[in-house]
Amino acid sequence: MPNLKAAIVENHHLHGDGPFTEKCHKLLEAAYGAPVLLTHSCTAALEMAAILSGVESGDEVIMPSFTFVSTANAFVLRGAVPVFVDIRANTFNIDEKLLEQAVSPRSRAIVPVHYAGVACDMVSIQAFARKHNLMVIEDAAQAIEATYNGRRLGSFGQLAALSFHQTKNVVCGEGGALVINDENLAERARIIREKGTNRAQFQRGEVSKYEWLDIGSSYLPGDLVAAVLLAQLEQAAEITARRLRLWSLYHEALAGLEAKGVLRRPVIPAGCGHNAHIYHVLLQDAQTRPGIIRRLREDGVCAVSHYVPLHSSPAGRKFGRVASGMGVTDRVAASILRLPLFPDMSEPDVALVVESLERCF
């Protein structure tokens, strides 16, 4: 870390697209086999993707309701309508069997969200998108280092958004990236990211001056942030391995409670190489969750729920529409319990959480 600090100071480059950003780009582009642009957040990457998708007022974008608000906000800002689809009961990902109920003449894109770093059924989703001429934009915020049929999540759609927020597996405080799997979108993405200017071309010596060409905003992270991210990216495989070990300890230790019928452990379908982003359990009786959370906190264990479904939120009711029944989404939102999981967690910590949870039943 002292060497990293010295390098940052010596570079005298604290704003965006400095040497550390360039190194992050190279690492990510080697991993994804496509152009990647760092952004100041995953939200920013999604907003760039919404602009690149070309959606306009009244156009529709299909997505799950069980996701973070940024998934929908990015498109609502462009005047588009989020169309909410129920989720699968096993993975909590968008239910590909319900997609036909959501499509309309105004549909322009679909945004699969890889919940907890477990892949959506991208084979079915891509086939659906081809059939209806829709762009696929992966919300891979939770999916760094995760795969589907051996291929990285974030490499399937024309575009994908990654997150490096403090709560994710690979972090820099606040940060994100846009993966551009359609090369035809790459140059415009660079312009949008640089406030709508061709500054990137100017820096490469391709033009004598840079000017305003398109809509855009300031989506770059500072190079200080990129320096922190670089150190994390270089250890991404080790971080993932550590998280998978902790996840597996939870999974084995909680088999008994699942056998008793009081909760359900996560389900990882064949072909999904998850990244242990979240260890959650689904309680069989939603009414018990507040009491369980309270009991765990008394033992020093911070366990929490997750998203309020977008379709039932005030803004979701105002800006979106529901394409299917939301029974699974509503049940999962009411019953899910996320347990602590972070790389510095010890194996005794996992045992403590499990013991505390067992005392709740």
Order of alpha helices (4+ residues) and beta strands (2+ residues): alpha-alpha-beta-alpha-beta-alpha-beta-alpha-beta-alpha-beta-beta-beta-beta-beta-alpha-alpha-alpha-alpha-alpha-beta-beta-beta-alpha-alpha-beta-alpha-beta-alpha
